[in-house]
Structure formats: structure tokens, C-alpha cells
């Protein structure tokens, strides 16, 4: 019979000393000895502390990520993950079944909730609370997993032994501090029929799921990124050829300052995006800095001719830029 994880304490502790998870870990809270200490083959490390954000659904979202690492030779099945108020122990969120599978991104491209032996992945968390509800100062996570046993009893038969049933394991992780509430800004756009495309939080969109390994650390730079698109009066994205900017309802719309501020410099033309052949190319399709762009080149945050000079201030709600194409 394969040894249980309680008999592998020395191995786990030894491996754990050399384990490093990307990005700066959140500041640890004072040691809490109320939770039972369990030797676990599953390591779950948050990338960063969550910040409460009030969404358009009038719910407070705590969006964050945890790196999962299977230190066992066999599979670990994720059955259920509960989020607890660290102070009271109350369950304030639960992930299981299909919902858990949607929020898990396993490295290597595999799908589902089974981490292979030695495998890893990222779990995208989206804890939601009613508007006005008290936000806990710290949270914990209770994991309900199944650990596959490797090997089997040796007998005189030439047939492979029947696999042993997985070992059920429940444990609670360390406290995770909750950060300050997000800064509230004004809308950068005005008018109707605007749609937030690819935004936060569940299931992970192409923005929410963009975890970038850079210089040995995992960065989640697009956690709350949004693609704003405007539908026309027929609730369609475009009316005309897709590669023509004038086919889109929001072509030429103005962008507004979301807060008081002071700009340092305007982006150069070499940083613009040029529409060509239905595709967008960075840096004007590779054209050298200073060259004039053909008609249809989209200059993001293009200043007005009578725009501010570097160092001058902007007031909240003031026209900041134009999304219309350059007519040069």
C-alpha cells in the first residue's frame, strides 16, 4: 500500500524549503494557530492581495489569483474551494464543479480540475459581496481535494493491481490580507450603446486570464482591463466593411479625462495603431518614426490642435483626446 501523505512529512518539508512562487507575496498576518496544521501535497500561493472593486452589477468583487502546485507524483483532484472570513470563519464564497473548472487554468493546456503529478496552474478567484456589505480584513481558503495514490500491492499475479481509491484531504490555508478599496474614476466615454468587452471577472476573459511570466515572476497586468466598443442604432458593431474605421459607430468619438491630472507628454505617431487590410499593426505597421501616415491611421489619444502643453493640468471631464483618424 502506498504511504499516506502523513508519512511523507520529511519529503514535503525538504522540497518546500526550495519552493519560490512568482511575484511579491502579500504581507503575512500575525501567526494564527487556530487552524489545524496539515501536511499537504497541494501548495496554493496567492499572487497578490485582492482589492475590493464595485462592479457595474452593484456587487463588490475581490478578484485575485492563486498559483497551484502539485508536489505529489499522482494527480490531485480539486473538489471544492471555500473562501472564509479569516476572523469569523464564516463561508463567504464557494467554488466547485463546473464553476471551479471554469476558473482553473492548468499549465500545459490541459482542462478540468485534476492537477497532474508535478503539475501546476493558476486559479482565478472572484469573490462577490453585496454592495454595502462589510468586507473582511483578511480571508482564508479551505481546500477539499482528492490525492491519487501511486503504486499498489505486489502479488503473484501477472495482472496490474487495481488502483487504490484516492485519499480525501481537507485543509485550510494561511490568511490573505484584503487591500484597500479601488479608486473610483469617472467614465472616459459619453453616450449610449457602449459595451464593456473582455472585462472582469467570471469566467476569465482574454484580459482576466492574461498571466504573464516576465523575469521569473507572474504578472497580472490586465486583471481589470476593458475593451470599450459602441454599438450602432441597430445594436450592431459595424455597418460596412470591417477594415474601414468609418464602419464603426464610435469612430471619431471623444475620450474624456477620468480625473484631474497633469500630462507629461503626448504619445508619438510611432506609437499609433494603423488599420491596414483588416489587421492592426503596432508602431504604424513598422514605419519609421516621423513618417507621415496614410489616411485611416488611428492615433490613440490624439491631441487637439489647440491642446495643452506638457506640464499643464486637465480637469475632470475635460475633452482629453479624439479617437478619430488622422486626416494627414
N, C-alpha and C positions, 0 to 999 in steps of 0.2 A: 504493500500500500504506500502511495506517495505521501511524504510528510506534509503535515498541515503547515500553514504559514506561521503558527505559533512556534514551530520548531526551527524556523529559518531566521530567527531574530538577528543572529550574528551577521548573516549574509546581507540582510537588508540594511542594517546599520552601517556596515562597511561600505556598501555601494552608495548609501545616502550621503556619506561624507564628501563624495566627489561630484555630487549632482548639482548642477547650476541651471537655473531657468532664466530665459532671456528677459531683458528689461529690468528696470529697478523695482524690486519688490516693495509693496506698501509697508509703511512703518508698522512694526509689530506693536500690539497692545500689551498691557501687563499680562503676565502669565496667568492662565486660567486653568486651575486643576480640577474643575468640576466635571469636565468631560473625561470619559474613560479612555486611557491610552491603549491603542490597538496597533500592533504591527501590521501594516497594510502593504500589499503589492502594488496598489494604485496610489500614485502621487498626483495631487491636484494643487497647482500653484497659480493664484491669480496673477494676471499681468499687471493690473493696476487697480486701485480702489475706484469704486463707482461714484459718480456724481449725480444726484437727483436732477432729472430733467422733466419739466411739464410738457407733455406732448399735445398734439392737436386733438387727440382723443380725450382730453381732460383727465388724463391719468399721469401719475408721476412714474417715470421709468428710471430704473437703475440698470443701465446697460454696461456690461463688462465681460471679460473673458477669463477662462482658466485653461492653463496648459495641463493636459493629462498625459501621464507616463505610466506604462505598464512595465513594472520591473520583474514580472513573473515570466517563466518560459511558455506558459499556456495563455489562452485567451482570458480576458476579463469582460464579462457582460455587464453593461450598465443597466440596472433595472429601474432605479428611481433615485432622484436627487431632490432633496428638500432644502429650501432656504429658511433659516431660522433667525429670529431676533436674538442676537447674542445675549442680551440682558435678560429676557424673559423666557427664552427657549420656545416661544410660540412659532408655529409653522406659518410663514407668510408667502410661500411660493413652492410649487411642486412641478417637476419635470419628469415625465415618464412616457413610455410607449412611443407613438409616432411623433409627439411633440418633442421628446428627447432626441429622437433620431434626426429631426429637422435642425436642431441646434448644435449637433455634433459634427465637426469637420475632422475626419481622420486623415492623418498624413499618409501619403502613398496612394490616395484616391479611392480607398475602399469606402463603402457606405454602411450605415447601420450603427449599432451601439455596442459592438463587440470589438474591443481593442486587442489586436493580436499580441502574442508574446513579444516583449521588447518594443512594442509599437507605441505611438504617441498620437496626439491630436489636440484640437482646441475646442472647448465647449463655450458656446456663446450664450451668455445669460441675459435675460430680460425680465427682471423683477418689476412688476407693476403694482402700484398702490393707488387707492382712490385719492382724488385731489383733496388736499387739506388734511390728509391722514398724517399722523406722526411718522416721521422717517427714522428708523433705528440708527443709532450712532455706530453700530457695527453689526455684522451678520456672520453666520456660520453656515456650513453646508453639511447635511447628513447624506452619506452615500450608501445606497443599497445595491450591492454588486454580487456577482457570482464568479468565482475563480475556478477555472478548469484545472483539474488535476492531471499531471503528466505521468506517463509510465503506468504500470499495472502489476498485478500479481503474476509471478512467473510460475507456470505449471508445466506438466509433461506434454501438453497438447501442442500440436504444430499450429493451431489456430491462434490468431491475435486475441489477446484477452479483451474482454468487454471493458469499455471505458468506464471509469468511476464517475459517479454523479458529481457535478460541480459543488464547491464549498461556498455556502452562503456567508456573506460578510456585511456587516453594517458598522459604519464608523462615522464620527463627526470630526470635521476639520477644524483648524485654528480660526480664531476670529479674524474678520476682514473689516478694517475701518471703512466707514462711508464718508466720502468727501463732502465739500461744500456744494450747495445747490448751484446749478449752471447759471451763468449770466444771461439775462433776458435782453434781447436786442429787437429792434423794430424790423418789419418786413423790408427786404430790399427791392420789392416789386409792388406795383399797384395794379388794380383792375380785377377782372373776374376770369374764371375758367383756368386758373393756374392749378397745376397738378404737381405734387412732390413725387418725383420718380426716383426709385432706388434708395429710398431713405431707410431710417431705422424703424423697427428693430427686429421683428419676428415674422417669418423666418429670415435668416440673414440674407440680405441682398448682396449684389456685387460690391457695393460700398461697405456694408456692415461686415462682410466676410473677408475684406481685404486685410489680411495679416501679413506684414512684410518683414522677412528676415534680413536685417541690414546690420553689418558689422557685428555679427554674433548676437544680436538682440532682436526680439519680436516687437514690431511697432504696429499700432492700430491707428493709422492716421486718418481713416475715413469712417470712424465709428458713427458720426452724425452727419456725414456728407449727404447732400441732397442735389438731385438734378431737377431744377425747376423748368417745366415745359408748360406752354399755354395752348389750350385747345381753341379752335375757331368756333364760330357761332353754330356749327353743325356737330360740335364736340368731336372733331377730327384733328389729328396732329398736323396734317398738312393738306393743302388743296393745290395740287400741281406737282411738277417734277420734284422728286425727293432731293435732287442735288442742287436745287435752286433755293437760296435763302429766302427769297420773297414768297415762297410757298408756305411759309410758317407764320402763324398768327403773331408770334412775339418778335418777329424780325423788326428791328427799329425801336422796340420798347426801351424805356429809360430805366436805369438802375439807380436806386436811392441809397444814400448813406444810412446805415443801420444804427449809427451812434455818432456823438460828437467825436471829432478826432482831427488829426493833423497828418497830411500825407508827406512822404519823403521824396518820392519821385514817381513819375509815370512809367509804366512798362514800355519797353522799346517795341518798335514794329517787329523786330526779330522774334519777339515772344508771342506774336499773334498767331491765330489759327486760320488757315486758309482752306476754304472749301474747294475741292477740285475732284471732279469725277465721282462725286458722291461720297468721297472719303475726306477725312480731315488729317492734315499733316502738321506736326509741330514745327515751330520756327518758320512759318510761311512756306512749307514744303521744302525746307532746306536751303532757301535762298539766302545769300549773304546779308549781313546787317547793313542797313542803309539803302538797299534797293527798293524801288517803288513796287508796290503790289498791284496786281491787276484788279479790275473791278470785281467785287464779290469777296474780297479778302475781309474776313471778320476781325475787327480789332476789339478785343475784350477790354472793358474799362477804358474806352477811348475818350479822352477829354474833349470838352467843347473848345472851340477856337478861343473863347474868352474865359478859359478855365483858370483855376488858381495856380499860383506859383508854388514851387516846393517850399514847405515850411508854413504856408498859410493854412488856416483852420477851416473845417467844414462843420456845419450844423446838422443835427439830426433831421433827416427828411429832405435835405437839400439834394437837388439833382447832382449826382456824382459822375455819371458816365452814360454813355449811349451804347446800345447793343447793335446799332445799325452798322452796315458795312461801310467801309471806306469807299469814297467815290473818286479816289485818285486814279 
